[in-house]
């Protein structure tokens, strides 16, 4: 028959109390780091690029073979599209969705407003591969503004796949799992719209999180994020970029981009 020893019970209680105090201390110590994580839905093109790639590039000005464009999200609110048009911006991409939980509340003003002043415009989706499947997110995107029409002024949808602003850079996925996720999104987008989606990414992220996979370059146009004086090295599989986001601190609203071609090439991409 076991002998009851009061001291043992007291020790266990002290040990338990100590563990609870340690857990409480850890909980109280974490809000500052948790506060650094932005709210879901707030991501935008280049949000993950800035900490890795600086903020601003200086492309050669006045190059007639490069057509100026912008990308915007809810952070820009109601955009003065006439001002942008008069400054030389001729195409735009507007954030439509993120994951399967967010729609840009300014989408109608931005998407229709850019079209209304004469721009060629398209929509983009901020990918969160750790929340739902690629195909599920492609459907959500198409169902909430990311579709395509052969009107000559609608660009194919763009997949924004970059550093995770909410956690692990590669969303907790291995390189092969990330490639599978991206492929599922692209396949479903093409099945729904008949178009190959544009891929927006940065070379260093692509190397880190896909193992520098080369299999999408033959069909999906590349939109490269590189905040420097030149595009630099491209991800495997692409011999050239279709678009280049060269700064997140442009002279006017939104991130600024160069299309790798004159306006007729932008029109050709819109027509498919």
RACORNOR-V932172 format. One record per pair of residues at least 4 apart in sequence whose ideal C-beta (glycine too) atoms are under 6 Angstrom apart, sorted by the first residue. I is the first residue (numbers start at 1). J is the second residue. Records with the same first field share a line. If there is no record, write none. Layout:
# RACORNOR-V932172
I: J ; J
This chain:
# RACORNOR-V932172
30: 34
31: 35
37: 166
38: 42 ; 165
41: 98 ; 102
43: 47 ; 98 ; 126 ; 165
44: 73 ; 75
45: 71 ; 160 ; 255
46: 225 ; 248 ; 255
47: 165
48: 162 ; 163 ; 165
49: 53 ; 202 ; 225
50: 55 ; 248
53: 227
54: 227
55: 227 ; 248 ; 249
56: 227 ; 247 ; 249
57: 227 ; 228 ; 229 ; 246 ; 247
58: 229
59: 246 ; 258
65: 262
66: 258
67: 90 ; 259 ; 263 ; 266
68: 88 ; 89
69: 91 ; 92 ; 257 ; 259
70: 89 ; 92 ; 254 ; 256
71: 93 ; 254 ; 255
72: 76 ; 79 ; 94 ; 110 ; 254
73: 95
74: 104 ; 105 ; 106
76: 253 ; 254
77: 106
78: 109
79: 110 ; 253
81: 113 ; 114 ; 117
82: 117
84: 89 ; 252
85: 117
87: 252
90: 263
91: 119 ; 120 ; 266
92: 114 ; 119 ; 121
93: 122 ; 124 ; 158
94: 110 ; 111 ; 123
95: 104 ; 124
96: 104 ; 107 ; 123 ; 144 ; 145 ; 146
97: 103 ; 125 ; 140 ; 141 ; 144
98: 102 ; 126
99: 128 ; 131
100: 132 ; 137 ; 140
103: 144
106: 110
107: 111 ; 145
108: 112
109: 113
112: 116
114: 119 ; 121
115: 121
120: 153 ; 266 ; 270
122: 155
123: 145 ; 146 ; 157
124: 158 ; 160
125: 141 ; 146 ; 159
126: 160
127: 159 ; 161
129: 171 ; 173 ; 181
130: 171 ; 172
132: 136 ; 137
133: 184
134: 181 ; 184 ; 185
135: 184 ; 188
137: 185
138: 185 ; 188 ; 189
139: 143
141: 146
142: 146 ; 147 ; 192
146: 157
147: 193
148: 154 ; 156 ; 193 ; 195
149: 154
152: 270 ; 271
153: 270
154: 270
155: 270
156: 195 ; 197 ; 198
157: 197
158: 198 ; 200
159: 185 ; 197 ; 199
160: 200
161: 201
162: 201 ; 202 ; 205
163: 169 ; 205
164: 168 ; 169 ; 171
168: 172
170: 209
173: 177 ; 178
175: 210 ; 211
178: 209 ; 210
179: 210 ; 213
186: 197
189: 197
190: 196
195: 272
196: 219 ; 220
198: 221 ; 223
199: 220 ; 222
200: 223
201: 205 ; 206
202: 225
203: 233 ; 235
205: 209
206: 210 ; 235
207: 212
212: 236
214: 236 ; 237
216: 220 ; 237
217: 237 ; 238
221: 242
222: 238 ; 241 ; 242
223: 243
224: 231 ; 241 ; 244
225: 245
226: 231 ; 232
227: 247
231: 241 ; 244
234: 238
241: 260
242: 260
243: 257 ; 259
244: 258
245: 255 ; 257
247: 256
248: 255
250: 256
259: 266
261: 265
